[in-house]
Amino acid sequence: MKKTKVSERSERLEKLKELRKNKINPYPAKSNRTFKVKEIFKKFKELEKSKKVFCAAGRLMSKREHGNLIFSHIKDASGKIQIAFSKKEIGADKFKKFKKLIDIGDFLEVKGICFVTHKGEKSIMARGFKLLSKAVRPLPEKWHGLKDEEEKLRKRYLDILFNDEIRAMIEKKAVFWNSVRQFMENKGFLEVETPVLEVTTGGADAKPFITHYNALDLDVYLRISMGELWQKRLMVAGLEKTFEIGRQFRNEGMSSEHMQDYTQMEFYWAYADYGDGMKLVEELYKYIAEKTFGTLKFNIRGYKIDLGKKWVIYDFLKLIKKHTGVDVLNTSEAEIEKKLKKLKIEYDKKGFNLTRAIDNLWKYCRKNISGPGFLVNVPVTMEPLAKRSEKNPQIVERFQVMLAGSEVGKGYSELNDPIDQAERFNVQQKLRDAGDEEAQMYDHDFVEALEYGMPPTCGFGMSERLFSFLMDKSMRECQIFPLMKPRNSSFPRGN
């Protein structure tokens, strides 16, 4: 009869008691590992020839008994190697303890020498072993066949353990953000840190998370941008090139492109405009792709993307007019709402206004854009922090990176006119008071800072959405530990 996981756990708890009874510490603090598995393979011929005893360590992944010989594999972060435990080599007592008390999933330290089996497998002949950590729960037998995505994300540590693709993705993500940092530093940008807790949220249209600051008895918000209004204060202060990489939070819906808690990078560049920003961002994205993936060509959501080809300039006004017939600079909320219904586009009626109406219409149109390219000519009502175009004051100097039917980065010539900024904040506050929870808050301190003078500045932000697009996966899949709704444990606490 096959053992249940509950009974296996109970058996392992009994083994834990027996280990302690035999004065064997099941959770020692130190390991004397000499080489990682990858290093053992690299030096294998040298170690085999010298018969030098060394120390390896890792998780026991298999255990096959053949009389007085047990073959196992241990795995560390660098690889997996076979270990032979011989009764003759390690002694009858040690062999008995290994056979009886050591399970698959346990972490072991193994002393031994290199040898090659008669089947040609490079292995270690154990001369001794030490338990480093007793696994009380058994590892799943068929993790690769698991179809439940929720279970995989909930027990992500097991997904990483059994799935080399997930491990490789995590390593790629580290390279991704390191490449962003390298690029910005190579271009002379200074990395800064700005507040995560704010009295007023700024820098984006988004619903914030609210928390309470006990020491000041004050409700505060988790930031919804990577310190946009703070970094622009640094431009006022005389710094000319800054950037920040960090976590930001938006209390909104979840989708393949949206998370509530994610990593963002924003830079601010004095004496530059959105045209300069587009040139720098194109260079940045190519650098990231080459460093992280070793290519500029990607398959994303059915689109074949080549970041190396000429980037297209997409006109927001012309695209909407082409696909819907609506002139967004000469329309009304009622007209767009009528068009949304005709196109069978679902939208949230709470806090609905002209800005939200245009945005819903745009989301219908953008799915036809493959990219790479930049979206420009957005109405001023949609971007309260961007500078107006001198050629047409109804639009702003904003650009968005377009890839595979979506936006994966946004920048603009920053608004540095304090009077215009105050007026736009007033409009946003009225929208907010009318029920638009994503409208921006009036930041009096920021307007005051602008009154001291801020030079012409280009700002830009991109999130880990870009990484998920280049991986052709959802943002949730690309987070190491996405937030999961709690559920009751299979076993009571303390059992």
N, C-alpha and C positions, 0 to 999 in steps of 0.2 A: 504493500500500500504506500502511495506517495505521501511524503511528509508535507504538512501544511506549513506556511511561513510562520504561523504562530508557534507550532511545535518546534520548528528549527530554531526560532529565537529563544525559546525556553531552554532547549538543549545547549545553546551557546552561552546562555546565562549560567547554566550549571558548570560549563567548562571554565567560565570566568572565575567562579568560586573555587574550582579545583586548582586553577593556576595560582590563585592567591594563597590557597592552603599549602601549596608546594613552594611558597615564598618566591614565586615568579611574578614580577611586576608586569602586568599586561599593558601598561601605558607609561613606559620610561620616557624621560625628557630628552635623552640624547641618543643620536645615532653616530656610528663611526664610519659611515659610508666613505669609501675611497674614490670610487668612480661612479659616474652615471652610466646607464646601460649603453648609451650612444658612444661614450668614451671607451667602454670595454670592447665593443665591436671594432672601434678604430685602432685600438692597441692589441687586438686579439692575438695576432701571430707572436708579437713580442712577449705577451703574458703567458701564452701557451708554451713557448720555448723556455722561458725562465722558470716556469712552475711556481711563480711568485703567488703567495696567498694575499688576496685583496678582499675588500668588503663591498658588496652591492646591497642595495635596499630598494624596496618597492612593495606594491600590493600583490598578494598571491592571487593569480587569475585562473589557475587550473591545478588539478591534483589527480594524478593517475598512478595507481598502485600496481606494482609488478613484483610480488613476493617481498624480497629484501631490498627492493629498489622502488623509489617513488619519484616520478618525473613531474615537475611543476613549471609554471612560468611566473616570473614576477615582472611587474610593469611600473616604470616611473615615468616622469613627464617626457623623457627623451626616447623611450622605446620599451620593448619587451624582450626578455631573454629566458631561455630554458635553464632550469636548475635540476640537477640530479642529486637526490638524497639517498645515500647508500648506508645500510645498517653497519657495514664494515667500516666505512669512512668516519661516520659521526658517532658510532657507538650504539649499543642496544638501547640504553636508557633514553638518549636523545631521539633516536629513531621512533621509539614507542610514543614519546611525548608529541613529536611532530605528527605522527599518524593519528593520535587520539585527540589532541587538544588544538591543533592548528587547522583552520578552515579557509576555504576560498574567500577572499575579501580581506583577510588579515594582512597587516603590514609587517614585513619581515626584514631583518638584516641578515645577510648570508655571507659567511666567510668561505672562500673556496679558491679553486684554481681553474684555469681555462682548459677545456678539452673539446674534441669533436666527436660526436656519437658515430656509430657505425652507419647511420643514415645520412651522415654529413652535416648535421646541425651543430652550429657553434653553441656551446653550452658551458655551464659552470658546474664543477663537481664540488658539492658542499663539504666543507670540513667542520662546519658548525653553523648555528643560527641563533638568532635572538628575536623574540617577539617585540615589535615596536608599538603595535596597536591592535587590540582585539576587536573585530567587527561583530557586533551583537546581532545585527540584522543580516540575513543572507542576501547576496547580490541576486538580481533577477536573472533567470535562465535565458529568457528570450526577449531582451530589451530591444534588439534591432527590429523585431517583428511587431513592436507596440504601435498601434494605430491611433491611440488616444493622444492628440497633441497637447491637451490640457495636462495630462499626466507627465508627458515629457518635459513641459515647461515648469511644472510644479516641482519635479525632482530633476532639475537641470543638472545637478552634480552627477547623476547617473548617466544622463544623456551625453555629457562631456566625457565621462569615463569610457563609455562604450562606442561613442561616435566620433571618429577622427575628424570628420567634416566640421563638426561643431567646434572642436578644439582649434582646428585650422582657422575657422571664422573668427574666433576670439583673438587669435594671434594677429590676424589680418586687421582687426579693428584697432588693435594697439598700434600697428604700423600706420594705419590711416591717420589717427590723431597725432602721432609723432611726426608724420610727414607734413601735416598742417602747421604744427609748431615750428618745424625746421624751416619751412618756406617763409613763414612770417618773420622769423628771426633773421633769416638770410636777407630779407628785404628791409631790415632795419627797424622792425616793429618791436615795441617793448611789451612784454606780457604783464598784465595787471590783474588785480583781484578787486571786484566791486561787491557791494552788499547783496546778500541773498534775501534778507528780510527788508521790506520797504514799507514806508507809511503810505505811499501812493505808488501803484504799479505804473511802469512806463515802458515805451519802446515797442508796443505791439497791441493788436486788437485781440484780446483773449480774456477769458474768465479766470480770475486767480484763485488760488487756495488761500484761505484765511486761517491764521493762527493767533495765539495770544502771547504777548511778551510780558511775563509776570513781573519782572523787575521794574518795568515802567507802567504796568497796568494798562497796556495799550494793545489794541488789535492791529496786527500787521499782516502783510501779504508776502507770499513767496514769489520771487521775481518771475516775470513772464518773458523777459528778454535778458540777453547777456550784458546787462549793465549799460544799455544804450544811453540813457540820460546821464549816467555817471561818467561814462567814457567821454561824452561830449563836454562835460564839465572839465575833464582833463585837457581838452582842446582849449577851453577858456583859460585854463591854468598855464598854457604854454607848451604842453607836450604836443608832439606833432604826429606820432605814429604809435598807436596802442592796439592791443588785442587781448581777448580773454577767452579761455576755453573752460566751460564748467556746466553744471546742471541747472536747468530751469524747469518751471512747473506751470502747467496749464490745466485747469479743472474743467476739461471739455470731453467730448466724445472720443471713443477709441476706434481706430480703423487700421488698415494696413499701412497707412501713411502718418498716422497721428498717435502719439503717446502723451501721457500726462506728466511724465518725469523722464527727461532725456538730456543728452549733451548737445551743447551749441557752441559755436565759435562766432565772435563778432570782432571786426576791426574798424578803426576810425583813423582817417588819414587826412591831415590838415593840408590846405592848399591844393586839393585835388577835387575833381567833380565826378559825376557818375560815368562819364566817358573814360576817365582814367581808371575808375573802378572796374569797368567791364574788361578792360585790357588785363588788369592784374588778376581778376577772378578767373578768366579763361586760362591764364598761365598757371594759376593755383590748381585748378581742377585737373589739368593735364599732369601736373607734378604729382598730385595725390594718386591719380590712376596709375601712373608709371611706377611709383614707389610701392604702392600697395598691391597692385594686381599685375604689374609688368606688361600692361597693354593699354591701348586707348580705345579698343573695340570691345563692345559689350552687347549682350542680348538682354533687354530689359522689358518685361511685360509684353513680349511679342514684337517689340521694336528693335531693329538693328541700329545701334548707336556707335558712331565713330567720333570721338572727341578731337581727333586729329584733323577732321575736315573743317572747312570754313563755317564759322558759327553764324547762324541766321539772325537777323533782327526782325522780331515779330511785333506788329502794331496792334495794341489792345483794341483800339477803337475800330480799326478796319476789320479785324477778325470777328468781333461781335456783330458788326453790321453785315458781314458776309454770311455768317452762319445763322443769324436770327432776324436780320432786317432792322434791328433797333439801333438808333443813333443815341448812345448813352449820354452824350453831352446835351442833347435836346430831347429829353424824355421825362416821364413821370413815374412815380412808384406804381400807380394804377396801371399804366401801359405795360410796364415790365411784368407786373403780377399777372396780367392777362396773358402775356407771352409765355410765362412760366407754366401756366395752366395748360395752354395750348400744346406746349412741348412735353407735357406730363412730367415736369421736373418737381420733385418733392422739396419742400423747404420749411424751415422752422418759422412759424408765424409770431412767436414771442419776440418782441423787440424789433419786429420787421420794419425796415425803412428803406430809403432809396439806395443807400450804400450796400445794404445786405442784398437788395434786389439785384443790383448790378453784379455783385459777387457771385450770386447763384447762377446768373445768366452766363458769366465767364466760365464757371466750372463746367457748364454744359459744353462750351466751345473748346476748352483746352485739351480735351481727350484726343483731338485730331492732330495735335502737335507732337512731332517725334523729337525734334532737337538734334544736336545741341544748338542752343541759341539764347537770345535775350529778349524778353518781353518788355516793351516800352510804351509810353504814352497812356498812362493810367490817370483817370480823373482825380482832381485834387481832393475831392470828398473821401477818396479811398485811402489817402496817405497823409494823415495830419502832421507828420514829422518831416516830410520831404519838401525841398525847395520847388517853387513854381517854375515852369518853363518860361523863359523870357519871350519865346516866340508865341506861346499860347498859354496864358495864365490859368486856363481851365484844367490843364494837366500838369503833372509833376515830373521832375527829372529822376525817375525811378527805373530800375531794371530788375528783372527776375530771371534766374537761370531756368530754362525749360528743357526737361528731359522726359521722354516717354509719357507725354500727356500730363505732366504735372510740374510744379515749381519746386526746385531744390536749391534755393538760395535767393536772397533779396538784398538789394542795396539801393542807395540813392544819394543825390546831392543833399546834404543835410540842411534843414531849414535853420537859418541863423538870424532871421529877422524876429526880434522879440515881440513886436506888435502883431505881426502875422501869426506867430506861434500862439500868443495869448488868445487871439480871435478863434483860431482853430480848436484850441483846448475848450473854449466856451461852447462851440458847436458840439464837440464830442461829449461834454458834460451834459448838455441838453438831451442828446441821444441816450445817454446812460440813465438820466432821470426818467426818460420815457419808457425804459424797460430793456434797452440794449445792453446786456451785461458784458459784452465784448468791447464796447466803446471805451475810449481812453479817459483816464482821470485827469483833471486839471492839476498840474504840478507847478505851484506858485514859486517854489524854490528854484526850479529849473528855469522858469521864465526870468527870474531875477538874475540868475547866472548869465543868461544870454544878454541881458541888458549891459553887462560889463564888456561884452564883445566876444564873439567866437569867429575864428577865421573860416573861410570857405573850407568845407570838409566833406569827404565822401565816407559813408559808412556802409558796412555789408555784414550780413549774417547768414550762416549755413548750419544745419543741424546734422545729426546722425541719420536723417532721412537719406542724405546723399549716399552714405555707406550702404544702407539697405537697398537702394536702387541699384548701385553697382554690383551688389551681391545678388540682385533679383529675388529678394526675399522681403517679407513684411518687416516693419520696424520691431514688432514684438519678438519675432524669431531672432532678430539680430541683437537684442538685448541679452546680456548674460543671465540676469535674474529679473525678468519682467514681473511687475506686481500681480499677484494672484489673489483671488478672493479666498479667504481662509475657509478651511473645512475641518471637521473633527478628525483627529488622528486615529489611525487604525488601532492604536494601543493607548490606554490611559497613561497620563503623565506619571512617571515614577514607577511604572510597571516593568 
